[in-house]
Amino acid sequence: MHELAESTVGVESFPSFTKPARLRWESIPADIRQRLLSNVWCGHCRFETTITSFSGTIKGGDLLLVGKCAECHGDVARVIEGS
């Protein structure tokens, strides 16, 4: 599981970020970004997991990350509220 967490560190490997989403994501300190990625609820697994293979967009002023659960590979999402 450690390898999966490392693969989510660099957003530059995810070209499916919109430009505003990329700017918002990059404005968050790296240690906080990692905590956000590793604290995503999976409705299928019923516990917190790490989001992998994610994309990012801005929806209603919030950053929305959509990707896959590191455990079951089901769909998960993380909303990061705008400031």
PyMOL Python script that loads the backbone (N, CA, C, O; Angstrom):
from pymol import cmd

cmd.read_pdbstr("""\
ATOM      1  N   MET A   1       0.818  -1.187   0.000  1.00  0.00           N
ATOM      2  CA  MET A   1       0.000   0.000   0.000  1.00  0.00           C
ATOM      3  C   MET A   1       0.867   1.257   0.000  1.00  0.00           C
ATOM      4  O   MET A   1       0.441   2.302  -0.492  1.00  0.00           O
ATOM      5  N   HIS A   2       2.057   1.165   0.537  1.00  0.00           N
ATOM      6  CA  HIS A   2       2.972   2.305   0.566  1.00  0.00           C
ATOM      7  C   HIS A   2       3.258   2.812  -0.851  1.00  0.00           C
ATOM      8  O   HIS A   2       3.324   4.021  -1.074  1.00  0.00           O
ATOM      9  N   GLU A   3       3.426   1.903  -1.798  1.00  0.00           N
ATOM     10  CA  GLU A   3       3.709   2.311  -3.176  1.00  0.00           C
ATOM     11  C   GLU A   3       2.551   3.109  -3.765  1.00  0.00           C
ATOM     12  O   GLU A   3       2.778   4.069  -4.501  1.00  0.00           O
ATOM     13  N   LEU A   4       1.318   2.728  -3.455  1.00  0.00           N
ATOM     14  CA  LEU A   4       0.163   3.455  -3.969  1.00  0.00           C
ATOM     15  C   LEU A   4       0.147   4.881  -3.447  1.00  0.00           C
ATOM     16  O   LEU A   4      -0.132   5.817  -4.197  1.00  0.00           O
ATOM     17  N   ALA A   5       0.444   5.051  -2.173  1.00  0.00           N
ATOM     18  CA  ALA A   5       0.449   6.388  -1.600  1.00  0.00           C
ATOM     19  C   ALA A   5       1.502   7.259  -2.281  1.00  0.00           C
ATOM     20  O   ALA A   5       1.253   8.432  -2.558  1.00  0.00           O
ATOM     21  N   GLU A   6       2.655   6.699  -2.548  1.00  0.00           N
ATOM     22  CA  GLU A   6       3.702   7.476  -3.199  1.00  0.00           C
ATOM     23  C   GLU A   6       3.301   7.893  -4.610  1.00  0.00           C
ATOM     24  O   GLU A   6       3.697   8.964  -5.070  1.00  0.00           O
ATOM     25  N   SER A   7       2.526   7.071  -5.299  1.00  0.00           N
ATOM     26  CA  SER A   7       2.161   7.382  -6.678  1.00  0.00           C
ATOM     27  C   SER A   7       1.208   8.570  -6.767  1.00  0.00           C
ATOM     28  O   SER A   7       1.017   9.118  -7.853  1.00  0.00           O
ATOM     29  N   THR A   8       0.610   8.978  -5.656  1.00  0.00           N
ATOM     30  CA  THR A   8      -0.345  10.086  -5.681  1.00  0.00           C
ATOM     31  C   THR A   8       0.291  11.418  -5.307  1.00  0.00           C
ATOM     32  O   THR A   8      -0.395  12.440  -5.298  1.00  0.00           O
ATOM     33  N   VAL A   9       1.570  11.433  -5.001  1.00  0.00           N
ATOM     34  CA  VAL A   9       2.209  12.648  -4.494  1.00  0.00           C
ATOM     35  C   VAL A   9       2.292  13.729  -5.567  1.00  0.00           C
ATOM     36  O   VAL A   9       1.960  14.881  -5.286  1.00  0.00           O
ATOM     37  N   GLY A  10       2.718  13.407  -6.775  1.00  0.00           N
ATOM     38  CA  GLY A  10       2.960  14.420  -7.805  1.00  0.00           C
ATOM     39  C   GLY A  10       1.763  14.628  -8.706  1.00  0.00           C
ATOM     40  O   GLY A  10       1.431  13.756  -9.509  1.00  0.00           O
ATOM     41  N   VAL A  11       1.110  15.769  -8.584  1.00  0.00           N
ATOM     42  CA  VAL A  11      -0.063  16.045  -9.406  1.00  0.00           C
ATOM     43  C   VAL A  11       0.310  16.211 -10.880  1.00  0.00           C
ATOM     44  O   VAL A  11      -0.542  16.046 -11.753  1.00  0.00           O
ATOM     45  N   GLU A  12       1.573  16.536 -11.164  1.00  0.00           N
ATOM     46  CA  GLU A  12       1.969  16.725 -12.557  1.00  0.00           C
ATOM     47  C   GLU A  12       1.814  15.454 -13.390  1.00  0.00           C
ATOM     48  O   GLU A  12       1.794  15.518 -14.619  1.00  0.00           O
ATOM     49  N   SER A  13       1.704  14.309 -12.733  1.00  0.00           N
ATOM     50  CA  SER A  13       1.504  13.065 -13.472  1.00  0.00           C
ATOM     51  C   SER A  13       0.027  12.838 -13.794  1.00  0.00           C
ATOM     52  O   SER A  13      -0.325  11.810 -14.372  1.00  0.00           O
ATOM     53  N   PHE A  14      -0.839  13.784 -13.426  1.00  0.00           N
ATOM     54  CA  PHE A  14      -2.268  13.670 -13.687  1.00  0.00           C
ATOM     55  C   PHE A  14      -2.720  14.818 -14.582  1.00  0.00           C
ATOM     56  O   PHE A  14      -3.154  15.856 -14.082  1.00  0.00           O
ATOM     57  N   PRO A  15      -2.622  14.643 -15.901  1.00  0.00           N
ATOM     58  CA  PRO A  15      -2.950  15.735 -16.824  1.00  0.00           C
ATOM     59  C   PRO A  15      -4.433  16.088 -16.846  1.00  0.00           C
ATOM     60  O   PRO A  15      -4.813  17.066 -17.489  1.00  0.00           O
ATOM     61  N   SER A  16      -5.283  15.318 -16.160  1.00  0.00           N
ATOM     62  CA  SER A  16      -6.711  15.593 -16.196  1.00  0.00           C
ATOM     63  C   SER A  16      -7.159  16.602 -15.143  1.00  0.00           C
ATOM     64  O   SER A  16      -8.345  16.676 -14.824  1.00  0.00           O
ATOM     65  N   PHE A  17      -6.222  17.377 -14.600  1.00  0.00           N
ATOM     66  CA  PHE A  17      -6.572  18.500 -13.739  1.00  0.00           C
ATOM     67  C   PHE A  17      -6.867  19.699 -14.634  1.00  0.00           C
ATOM     68  O   PHE A  17      -6.112  19.981 -15.565  1.00  0.00           O
ATOM     69  N   THR A  18      -7.965  20.404 -14.354  1.00  0.00           N
ATOM     70  CA  THR A  18      -8.178  21.668 -15.057  1.00  0.00           C
ATOM     71  C   THR A  18      -7.152  22.667 -14.526  1.00  0.00           C
ATOM     72  O   THR A  18      -6.602  22.480 -13.441  1.00  0.00           O
ATOM     73  N   LYS A  19      -6.900  23.712 -15.284  1.00  0.00           N
ATOM     74  CA  LYS A  19      -5.897  24.686 -14.835  1.00  0.00           C
ATOM     75  C   LYS A  19      -6.270  25.313 -13.493  1.00  0.00           C
ATOM     76  O   LYS A  19      -5.407  25.391 -12.618  1.00  0.00           O
ATOM     77  N   PRO A  20      -7.520  25.770 -13.281  1.00  0.00           N
ATOM     78  CA  PRO A  20      -7.867  26.326 -11.958  1.00  0.00           C
ATOM     79  C   PRO A  20      -7.712  25.298 -10.836  1.00  0.00           C
ATOM     80  O   PRO A  20      -7.283  25.639  -9.733  1.00  0.00           O
ATOM     81  N   ALA A  21      -8.060  24.048 -11.117  1.00  0.00           N
ATOM     82  CA  ALA A  21      -7.923  22.995 -10.096  1.00  0.00           C
ATOM     83  C   ALA A  21      -6.462  22.742  -9.779  1.00  0.00           C
ATOM     84  O   ALA A  21      -6.105  22.557  -8.616  1.00  0.00           O
ATOM     85  N   ARG A  22      -5.617  22.730 -10.790  1.00  0.00           N
ATOM     86  CA  ARG A  22      -4.180  22.519 -10.577  1.00  0.00           C
ATOM     87  C   ARG A  22      -3.602  23.654  -9.725  1.00  0.00           C
ATOM     88  O   ARG A  22      -2.815  23.409  -8.811  1.00  0.00           O
ATOM     89  N   LEU A  23      -3.995  24.895 -10.030  1.00  0.00           N
ATOM     90  CA  LEU A  23      -3.494  26.043  -9.252  1.00  0.00           C
ATOM     91  C   LEU A  23      -3.940  25.952  -7.803  1.00  0.00           C
ATOM     92  O   LEU A  23      -3.151  26.221  -6.897  1.00  0.00           O
ATOM     93  N   ARG A  24      -5.208  25.572  -7.567  1.00  0.00           N
ATOM     94  CA  ARG A  24      -5.710  25.437  -6.191  1.00  0.00           C
ATOM     95  C   ARG A  24      -4.954  24.332  -5.471  1.00  0.00           C
ATOM     96  O   ARG A  24      -4.519  24.512  -4.334  1.00  0.00           O
ATOM     97  N   TRP A  25      -4.796  23.175  -6.140  1.00  0.00           N
ATOM     98  CA  TRP A  25      -4.112  22.021  -5.550  1.00  0.00           C
ATOM     99  C   TRP A  25      -2.683  22.375  -5.182  1.00  0.00           C
ATOM    100  O   TRP A  25      -2.218  22.038  -4.093  1.00  0.00           O
ATOM    101  N   GLU A  26      -1.984  23.056  -6.086  1.00  0.00           N
ATOM    102  CA  GLU A  26      -0.579  23.400  -5.845  1.00  0.00           C
ATOM    103  C   GLU A  26      -0.429  24.469  -4.766  1.00  0.00           C
ATOM    104  O   GLU A  26       0.662  24.637  -4.221  1.00  0.00           O
ATOM    105  N   SER A  27      -1.504  25.196  -4.445  1.00  0.00           N
ATOM    106  CA  SER A  27      -1.435  26.213  -3.384  1.00  0.00           C
ATOM    107  C   SER A  27      -1.527  25.582  -1.995  1.00  0.00           C
ATOM    108  O   SER A  27      -1.292  26.257  -0.992  1.00  0.00           O
ATOM    109  N   ILE A  28      -1.866  24.298  -1.929  1.00  0.00           N
ATOM    110  CA  ILE A  28      -1.963  23.585  -0.652  1.00  0.00           C
ATOM    111  C   ILE A  28      -0.589  23.004  -0.328  1.00  0.00           C
ATOM    112  O   ILE A  28       0.022  22.375  -1.191  1.00  0.00           O
ATOM    113  N   PRO A  29      -0.088  23.196   0.890  1.00  0.00           N
ATOM    114  CA  PRO A  29       1.223  22.635   1.249  1.00  0.00           C
ATOM    115  C   PRO A  29       1.271  21.113   1.013  1.00  0.00           C
ATOM    116  O   PRO A  29       0.277  20.416   1.217  1.00  0.00           O
ATOM    117  N   ALA A  30       2.425  20.615   0.587  1.00  0.00           N
ATOM    118  CA  ALA A  30       2.594  19.207   0.207  1.00  0.00           C
ATOM    119  C   ALA A  30       2.174  18.235   1.306  1.00  0.00           C
ATOM    120  O   ALA A  30       1.562  17.207   1.016  1.00  0.00           O
ATOM    121  N   ASP A  31       2.496  18.547   2.567  1.00  0.00           N
ATOM    122  CA  ASP A  31       2.138  17.623   3.635  1.00  0.00           C
ATOM    123  C   ASP A  31       0.624  17.558   3.835  1.00  0.00           C
ATOM    124  O   ASP A  31       0.085  16.503   4.169  1.00  0.00           O
ATOM    125  N   ILE A  32      -0.058  18.678   3.632  1.00  0.00           N
ATOM    126  CA  ILE A  32      -1.521  18.708   3.741  1.00  0.00           C
ATOM    127  C   ILE A  32      -2.135  17.970   2.554  1.00  0.00           C
ATOM    128  O   ILE A  32      -3.104  17.229   2.725  1.00  0.00           O
ATOM    129  N   ARG A  33      -1.589  18.160   1.362  1.00  0.00           N
ATOM    130  CA  ARG A  33      -2.097  17.429   0.181  1.00  0.00           C
ATOM    131  C   ARG A  33      -2.031  15.935   0.426  1.00  0.00           C
ATOM    132  O   ARG A  33      -2.986  15.219   0.125  1.00  0.00           O
ATOM    133  N   GLN A  34      -0.917  15.449   0.967  1.00  0.00           N
ATOM    134  CA  GLN A  34      -0.775  14.014   1.216  1.00  0.00           C
ATOM    135  C   GLN A  34      -1.811  13.530   2.227  1.00  0.00           C
ATOM    136  O   GLN A  34      -2.376  12.448   2.067  1.00  0.00           O
ATOM    137  N   ARG A  35      -2.063  14.328   3.269  1.00  0.00           N
ATOM    138  CA  ARG A  35      -3.086  13.950   4.258  1.00  0.00           C
ATOM    139  C   ARG A  35      -4.473  13.896   3.623  1.00  0.00           C
ATOM    140  O   ARG A  35      -5.264  13.000   3.918  1.00  0.00           O
ATOM    141  N   LEU A  36      -4.760  14.856   2.756  1.00  0.00           N
ATOM    142  CA  LEU A  36      -6.059  14.869   2.078  1.00  0.00           C
ATOM    143  C   LEU A  36      -6.239  13.635   1.190  1.00  0.00           C
ATOM    144  O   LEU A  36      -7.323  13.054   1.133  1.00  0.00           O
ATOM    145  N   LEU A  37      -5.175  13.246   0.504  1.00  0.00           N
ATOM    146  CA  LEU A  37      -5.251  12.094  -0.399  1.00  0.00           C
ATOM    147  C   LEU A  37      -5.405  10.779   0.351  1.00  0.00           C
ATOM    148  O   LEU A  37      -6.017   9.838  -0.154  1.00  0.00           O
ATOM    149  N   SER A  38      -4.853  10.715   1.548  1.00  0.00           N
ATOM    150  CA  SER A  38      -4.888   9.454   2.299  1.00  0.00           C
ATOM    151  C   SER A  38      -6.046   9.400   3.294  1.00  0.00           C
ATOM    152  O   SER A  38      -6.106   8.496   4.127  1.00  0.00           O
ATOM    153  N   ASN A  39      -6.961  10.355   3.211  1.00  0.00           N
ATOM    154  CA  ASN A  39      -8.092  10.409   4.133  1.00  0.00           C
ATOM    155  C   ASN A  39      -9.380  10.603   3.325  1.00  0.00           C
ATOM    156  O   ASN A  39     -10.059  11.622   3.450  1.00  0.00           O
ATOM    157  N   VAL A  40      -9.702   9.600   2.492  1.00  0.00           N
ATOM    158  CA  VAL A  40     -10.874   9.637   1.623  1.00  0.00           C
ATOM    159  C   VAL A  40     -11.783   8.474   2.009  1.00  0.00           C
ATOM    160  O   VAL A  40     -11.318   7.345   2.167  1.00  0.00           O
ATOM    161  N   TRP A  41     -13.070   8.747   2.160  1.00  0.00           N
ATOM    162  CA  TRP A  41     -14.020   7.702   2.544  1.00  0.00           C
ATOM    163  C   TRP A  41     -14.420   6.889   1.324  1.00  0.00           C
ATOM    164  O   TRP A  41     -14.764   7.445   0.282  1.00  0.00           O
ATOM    165  N   CYS A  42     -14.372   5.567   1.460  1.00  0.00           N
ATOM    166  CA  CYS A  42     -14.851   4.666   0.410  1.00  0.00           C
ATOM    167  C   CYS A  42     -16.162   4.050   0.895  1.00  0.00           C
ATOM    168  O   CYS A  42     -16.186   3.352   1.909  1.00  0.00           O
ATOM    169  N   GLY A  43     -17.232   4.303   0.185  1.00  0.00           N
ATOM    170  CA  GLY A  43     -18.538   3.781   0.555  1.00  0.00           C
ATOM    171  C   GLY A  43     -18.626   2.268   0.421  1.00  0.00           C
ATOM    172  O   GLY A  43     -19.414   1.627   1.117  1.00  0.00           O
ATOM    173  N   HIS A  44     -17.827   1.699  -0.464  1.00  0.00           N
ATOM    174  CA  HIS A  44     -17.836   0.248  -0.644  1.00  0.00           C
ATOM    175  C   HIS A  44     -17.066  -0.445   0.481  1.00  0.00           C
ATOM    176  O   HIS A  44     -17.567  -1.391   1.088  1.00  0.00           O
ATOM    177  N   CYS A  45     -15.854   0.025   0.757  1.00  0.00           N
ATOM    178  CA  CYS A  45     -15.026  -0.573   1.807  1.00  0.00           C
ATOM    179  C   CYS A  45     -15.526  -0.202   3.207  1.00  0.00           C
ATOM    180  O   CYS A  45     -15.306  -0.941   4.167  1.00  0.00           O
ATOM    181  N   ARG A  46     -16.199   0.946   3.315  1.00  0.00           N
ATOM    182  CA  ARG A  46     -16.706   1.456   4.591  1.00  0.00           C
ATOM    183  C   ARG A  46     -15.598   1.862   5.555  1.00  0.00           C
ATOM    184  O   ARG A  46     -15.739   1.725   6.771  1.00  0.00           O
ATOM    185  N   PHE A  47     -14.488   2.364   5.001  1.00  0.00           N
ATOM    186  CA  PHE A  47     -13.435   2.936   5.825  1.00  0.00           C
ATOM    187  C   PHE A  47     -12.642   3.935   4.997  1.00  0.00           C
ATOM    188  O   PHE A  47     -12.794   4.006   3.777  1.00  0.00           O
ATOM    189  N   GLU A  48     -11.795   4.705   5.670  1.00  0.00           N
ATOM    190  CA  GLU A  48     -10.997   5.687   4.932  1.00  0.00           C
ATOM    191  C   GLU A  48      -9.891   4.979   4.173  1.00  0.00           C
ATOM    192  O   GLU A  48      -9.365   3.954   4.608  1.00  0.00           O
ATOM    193  N   THR A  49      -9.556   5.551   3.033  1.00  0.00           N
ATOM    194  CA  THR A  49      -8.585   4.948   2.141  1.00  0.00           C
ATOM    195  C   THR A  49      -7.782   6.050   1.467  1.00  0.00           C
ATOM    196  O   THR A  49      -7.947   7.230   1.777  1.00  0.00           O
ATOM    197  N   THR A  50      -6.922   5.662   0.557  1.00  0.00           N
ATOM    198  CA  THR A  50      -6.155   6.605  -0.252  1.00  0.00           C
ATOM    199  C   THR A  50      -6.773   6.664  -1.639  1.00  0.00           C
ATOM    200  O   THR A  50      -7.097   5.631  -2.225  1.00  0.00           O
ATOM    201  N   ILE A  51      -6.934   7.872  -2.162  1.00  0.00           N
ATOM    202  CA  ILE A  51      -7.450   8.049  -3.514  1.00  0.00           C
ATOM    203  C   ILE A  51      -6.286   7.914  -4.501  1.00  0.00           C
ATOM    204  O   ILE A  51      -5.219   8.490  -4.290  1.00  0.00           O
ATOM    205  N   THR A  52      -6.494   7.161  -5.564  1.00  0.00           N
ATOM    206  CA  THR A  52      -5.470   6.984  -6.601  1.00  0.00           C
ATOM    207  C   THR A  52      -6.064   7.339  -7.954  1.00  0.00           C
ATOM    208  O   THR A  52      -7.283   7.433  -8.096  1.00  0.00           O
ATOM    209  N   SER A  53      -5.216   7.534  -8.936  1.00  0.00           N
ATOM    210  CA  SER A  53      -5.641   7.818 -10.320  1.00  0.00           C
ATOM    211  C   SER A  53      -6.720   8.895 -10.359  1.00  0.00           C
ATOM    212  O   SER A  53      -7.769   8.713 -10.977  1.00  0.00           O
ATOM    213  N   PHE A  54      -6.457  10.005  -9.700  1.00  0.00           N
ATOM    214  CA  PHE A  54      -7.488  11.028  -9.553  1.00  0.00           C
ATOM    215  C   PHE A  54      -7.340  12.168 -10.542  1.00  0.00           C
ATOM    216  O   PHE A  54      -6.256  12.426 -11.064  1.00  0.00           O
ATOM    217  N   SER A  55      -8.444  12.841 -10.786  1.00  0.00           N
ATOM    218  CA  SER A  55      -8.481  14.056 -11.590  1.00  0.00           C
ATOM    219  C   SER A  55      -9.046  15.158 -10.709  1.00  0.00           C
ATOM    220  O   SER A  55      -9.608  14.884  -9.648  1.00  0.00           O
ATOM    221  N   GLY A  56      -8.900  16.400 -11.144  1.00  0.00           N
ATOM    222  CA  GLY A  56      -9.371  17.515 -10.333  1.00  0.00           C
ATOM    223  C   GLY A  56     -10.068  18.583 -11.149  1.00  0.00           C
ATOM    224  O   GLY A  56      -9.628  18.933 -12.244  1.00  0.00           O
ATOM    225  N   THR A  57     -11.161  19.100 -10.605  1.00  0.00           N
ATOM    226  CA  THR A  57     -11.895  20.207 -11.206  1.00  0.00           C
ATOM    227  C   THR A  57     -12.386  21.109 -10.078  1.00  0.00           C
ATOM    228  O   THR A  57     -12.378  20.728  -8.907  1.00  0.00           O
ATOM    229  N   ILE A  58     -12.814  22.310 -10.456  1.00  0.00           N
ATOM    230  CA  ILE A  58     -13.436  23.223  -9.503  1.00  0.00           C
ATOM    231  C   ILE A  58     -14.945  23.142  -9.728  1.00  0.00           C
ATOM    232  O   ILE A  58     -15.427  23.327 -10.845  1.00  0.00           O
ATOM    233  N   LYS A  59     -15.678  22.863  -8.658  1.00  0.00           N
ATOM    234  CA  LYS A  59     -17.148  22.789  -8.716  1.00  0.00           C
ATOM    235  C   LYS A  59     -17.709  23.670  -7.610  1.00  0.00           C
ATOM    236  O   LYS A  59     -17.450  23.428  -6.431  1.00  0.00           O
ATOM    237  N   GLY A  60     -18.468  24.680  -7.979  1.00  0.00           N
ATOM    238  CA  GLY A  60     -19.075  25.559  -6.983  1.00  0.00           C
ATOM    239  C   GLY A  60     -18.067  26.233  -6.073  1.00  0.00           C
ATOM    240  O   GLY A  60     -18.368  26.491  -4.908  1.00  0.00           O
ATOM    241  N   GLY A  61     -16.879  26.524  -6.579  1.00  0.00           N
ATOM    242  CA  GLY A  61     -15.839  27.174  -5.795  1.00  0.00           C
ATOM    243  C   GLY A  61     -14.985  26.214  -4.973  1.00  0.00           C
ATOM    244  O   GLY A  61     -14.012  26.632  -4.347  1.00  0.00           O
ATOM    245  N   ASP A  62     -15.342  24.931  -4.972  1.00  0.00           N
ATOM    246  CA  ASP A  62     -14.579  23.919  -4.232  1.00  0.00           C
ATOM    247  C   ASP A  62     -13.757  23.067  -5.193  1.00  0.00           C
ATOM    248  O   ASP A  62     -14.131  22.885  -6.352  1.00  0.00           O
ATOM    249  N   LEU A  63     -12.641  22.550  -4.706  1.00  0.00           N
ATOM    250  CA  LEU A  63     -11.816  21.631  -5.485  1.00  0.00           C
ATOM    251  C   LEU A  63     -12.384  20.230  -5.314  1.00  0.00           C
ATOM    252  O   LEU A  63     -12.543  19.753  -4.190  1.00  0.00           O
ATOM    253  N   LEU A  64     -12.689  19.573  -6.425  1.00  0.00           N
ATOM    254  CA  LEU A  64     -13.237  18.223  -6.406  1.00  0.00           C
ATOM    255  C   LEU A  64     -12.229  17.265  -7.010  1.00  0.00           C
ATOM    256  O   LEU A  64     -11.852  17.395  -8.175  1.00  0.00           O
ATOM    257  N   LEU A  65     -11.792  16.296  -6.206  1.00  0.00           N
ATOM    258  CA  LEU A  65     -10.913  15.235  -6.686  1.00  0.00           C
ATOM    259  C   LEU A  65     -11.757  13.979  -6.868  1.00  0.00           C
ATOM    260  O   LEU A  65     -12.491  13.592  -5.958  1.00  0.00           O
ATOM    261  N   VAL A  66     -11.663  13.347  -8.018  1.00  0.00           N
ATOM    262  CA  VAL A  66     -12.401  12.122  -8.315  1.00  0.00           C
ATOM    263  C   VAL A  66     -11.388  11.079  -8.744  1.00  0.00           C
ATOM    264  O   VAL A  66     -10.556  11.335  -9.614  1.00  0.00           O
ATOM    265  N   GLY A  67     -11.454   9.899  -8.135  1.00  0.00           N
ATOM    266  CA  GLY A  67     -10.490   8.861  -8.481  1.00  0.00           C
ATOM    267  C   GLY A  67     -10.942   7.496  -8.017  1.00  0.00           C
ATOM    268  O   GLY A  67     -12.138   7.215  -7.947  1.00  0.00           O
ATOM    269  N   LYS A  68      -9.975   6.648  -7.700  1.00  0.00           N
ATOM    270  CA  LYS A  68     -10.229   5.258  -7.335  1.00  0.00           C
ATOM    271  C   LYS A  68      -9.735   4.965  -5.925  1.00  0.00           C
ATOM    272  O   LYS A  68      -8.742   5.535  -5.472  1.00  0.00           O
ATOM    273  N   CYS A  69     -10.432   4.077  -5.241  1.00  0.00           N
ATOM    274  CA  CYS A  69     -10.026   3.603  -3.925  1.00  0.00           C
ATOM    275  C   CYS A  69      -8.784   2.727  -4.078  1.00  0.00           C
ATOM    276  O   CYS A  69      -8.727   1.872  -4.961  1.00  0.00           O
ATOM    277  N   ALA A  70      -7.802   2.941  -3.226  1.00  0.00           N
ATOM    278  CA  ALA A  70      -6.571   2.148  -3.270  1.00  0.00           C
ATOM    279  C   ALA A  70      -6.825   0.685  -2.923  1.00  0.00           C
ATOM    280  O   ALA A  70      -6.036  -0.179  -3.306  1.00  0.00           O
ATOM    281  N   GLU A  71      -7.902   0.390  -2.211  1.00  0.00           N
ATOM    282  CA  GLU A  71      -8.181  -0.982  -1.777  1.00  0.00           C
ATOM    283  C   GLU A  71      -9.028  -1.749  -2.790  1.00  0.00           C
ATOM    284  O   GLU A  71      -8.603  -2.788  -3.294  1.00  0.00           O
ATOM    285  N   CYS A  72     -10.239  -1.236  -3.092  1.00  0.00           N
ATOM    286  CA  CYS A  72     -11.174  -1.984  -3.947  1.00  0.00           C
ATOM    287  C   CYS A  72     -11.222  -1.466  -5.379  1.00  0.00           C
ATOM    288  O   CYS A  72     -11.848  -2.087  -6.239  1.00  0.00           O
ATOM    289  N   HIS A  73     -10.571  -0.340  -5.644  1.00  0.00           N
ATOM    290  CA  HIS A  73     -10.531   0.303  -6.960  1.00  0.00           C
ATOM    291  C   HIS A  73     -11.892   0.837  -7.391  1.00  0.00           C
ATOM    292  O   HIS A  73     -12.110   1.104  -8.573  1.00  0.00           O
ATOM    293  N   GLY A  74     -12.808   0.993  -6.435  1.00  0.00           N
ATOM    294  CA  GLY A  74     -14.102   1.612  -6.712  1.00  0.00           C
ATOM    295  C   GLY A  74     -13.959   3.123  -6.780  1.00  0.00           C
ATOM    296  O   GLY A  74     -12.920   3.675  -6.417  1.00  0.00           O
ATOM    297  N   ASP A  75     -15.003   3.785  -7.243  1.00  0.00           N
ATOM    298  CA  ASP A  75     -14.988   5.235  -7.379  1.00  0.00           C
ATOM    299  C   ASP A  75     -15.066   5.915  -6.014  1.00  0.00           C
ATOM    300  O   ASP A  75     -15.874   5.538  -5.166  1.00  0.00           O
ATOM    301  N   VAL A  76     -14.216   6.919  -5.815  1.00  0.00           N
ATOM    302  CA  VAL A  76     -14.251   7.752  -4.617  1.00  0.00           C
ATOM    303  C   VAL A  76     -14.044   9.207  -5.027  1.00  0.00           C
ATOM    304  O   VAL A  76     -13.575   9.494  -6.128  1.00  0.00           O
ATOM    305  N   ALA A  77     -14.398  10.109  -4.132  1.00  0.00           N
ATOM    306  CA  ALA A  77     -14.227  11.535  -4.393  1.00  0.00           C
ATOM    307  C   ALA A  77     -13.856  12.249  -3.100  1.00  0.00           C
ATOM    308  O   ALA A  77     -14.150  11.778  -2.001  1.00  0.00           O
ATOM    309  N   ARG A  78     -13.210  13.386  -3.256  1.00  0.00           N
ATOM    310  CA  ARG A  78     -12.823  14.209  -2.106  1.00  0.00           C
ATOM    311  C   ARG A  78     -13.127  15.649  -2.476  1.00  0.00           C
ATOM    312  O   ARG A  78     -12.677  16.127  -3.518  1.00  0.00           O
ATOM    313  N   VAL A  79     -13.883  16.348  -1.640  1.00  0.00           N
ATOM    314  CA  VAL A  79     -14.165  17.763  -1.831  1.00  0.00           C
ATOM    315  C   VAL A  79     -13.274  18.542  -0.881  1.00  0.00           C
ATOM    316  O   VAL A  79     -13.227  18.259   0.316  1.00  0.00           O
ATOM    317  N   ILE A  80     -12.567  19.528  -1.422  1.00  0.00           N
ATOM    318  CA  ILE A  80     -11.737  20.412  -0.618  1.00  0.00           C
ATOM    319  C   ILE A  80     -12.342  21.788  -0.761  1.00  0.00           C
ATOM    320  O   ILE A  80     -12.260  22.405  -1.823  1.00  0.00           O
ATOM    321  N   GLU A  81     -12.953  22.271   0.311  1.00  0.00           N
ATOM    322  CA  GLU A  81     -13.694  23.512   0.273  1.00  0.00           C
ATOM    323  C   GLU A  81     -12.783  24.689  -0.049  1.00  0.00           C
ATOM    324  O   GLU A  81     -11.638  24.760   0.399  1.00  0.00           O
ATOM    325  N   GLY A  82     -13.336  25.620  -0.850  1.00  0.00           N
ATOM    326  CA  GLY A  82     -12.593  26.830  -1.204  1.00  0.00           C
ATOM    327  C   GLY A  82     -12.459  27.758  -0.021  1.00  0.00           C
ATOM    328  O   GLY A  82     -13.198  27.662   0.960  1.00  0.00           O
ATOM    329  N   SER A  83     -11.502  28.659  -0.133  1.00  0.00           N
ATOM    330  CA  SER A  83     -11.278  29.571   0.997  1.00  0.00           C
ATOM    331  C   SER A  83     -12.130  30.803   0.898  1.00  0.00           C
ATOM    332  O   SER A  83     -12.063  31.672   1.768  1.00  0.00           O
TER     333      SER A  83
END
""", "prot")
cmd.dss("prot")
cmd.show_as("cartoon", "prot")
cmd.util.cbc("prot")
cmd.orient("prot")
